[in-house]
Amino acid sequence: MIVVDTNVIAYLYLEGEYTNNAETLLERDSIWLVPNLWRSEFRNIMTLYIRKKIITYSHALQIIEQAEEFLDGNEYEVISEEVLNLAQSSSCSAYDCEFIYLSRKFDVPLITADKKILNNFPKNCISLKTFQ
């Protein structure tokens, strides 16, 4: 069981530089925990890909449905005060700190490729590139 940020989810479904890393991560640990926020962030990524004509609207909907089905049952509410405390004590956004909050709540690592998160919370994070 691990926490993953929204970009890791996107890497799994959208071919790119980190897709192989995300696929390997899934093979090693298939229970991915996320805050409810991931849905909005993921829809935003899909919107960007549609606007750039990288994928079609219907393909984006298929990807969203697959991702939502995969993560069903592993989405969690966060405690605002805890998230704000994490954001205040770091240079990360409150969005990023929702993932850190879950990592700490479940005492599992957050897997990310985000350097700012990795630098601010090295005890809670593992780089997607180096996850073993």
Secondary structure, DSSP 4 states (H G I P E B T S, - for coil): -EEE-HHHHHHHHS-STTHHHHHHHHHH---EEEETTHHHHHHHHHHHHHHTTSS-HHHHHHHHHHHHHHHTT-EE---HHHHHHHHHTSSS-HHHHHHHHHHHHHT-PEEE--HHHHHH-TTTEEETTT--
